[in-house]
Amino acid sequence: MPKPTLVVQFQVKPERMADFLAVIRPHAAGTLADEPGCERFDVLTAADGSPTVILVEVYTDQAAYDLHRASERLQRTRAAYQDMIEGRTLTLCDF
């Protein structure tokens, strides 16, 4: 059975990169710690130093992914970083 895998690419405002990482890294760690259905949550930064951040999230099943999407943590995190980004692309994949 495929596992829902979310790949999110952020274009961060260059001057807000440190602030963005200070928000997104605890979000990733908290999701892994508090949501048993989250198997993986990686925060990747561009090797060339560009203000791009990519998240890779793997969930055990659709129910776990749906739980994450409805989580209060996700809503708070999105509100916190909204003014730090120029764009965001989400791609839902099967793993």
BELRA-V561431 format. One record per run of one state. SS is the DSSP state (a for helix, b for strand, c for the rest). FROM is the first residue (numbers start at 0). TO is the last residue. Records with the same first field share a line. If there is no record, write none. Layout:
BEGIN
SS: FROM-TO, FROM-TO
END
This chain:
BEGIN
c: 0-2, 12-12, 34-36, 45-50, 59-60, 69-70, 94-94
b: 3-11, 37-44, 51-58, 84-93
a: 13-33, 61-68, 71-83
END
